[in-house]
Amino acid sequence: MRLFIVPALLSTLLSVPAFADQTSGEIVAYDRLANVIVLADKSIWRLDAKTLVPSDLMAGDKVTLTFTSDGDNGAKPATALTRSE
């Protein structure tokens, strides 16, 4: 019986889709009041209200944003922001 349970459990764990996506780029503009970032590739990203943003974030900084795809509705607001070097 164990021989059946272990492969079934492994196949279930491996088939779980990844929920978080990431994108990286250089900041062109950042609106603190609207929680919106514009990257150099002209993509516009909304930030979740709970996303921690460094107080000295400015244009020219390279960042990685973590977000969740929302199917045909595009992407949900970014849930994490990290600086890249």
Secondary structure, DSSP 8 states (H G I E B T S, - for coil): -HHHHHHHHHHHHHT----EEEEEEEEEEEETTTTEEEETTS-EEEB-TT----TT--TT-EEEEEEEB-GGG-B--B-EEEEE-
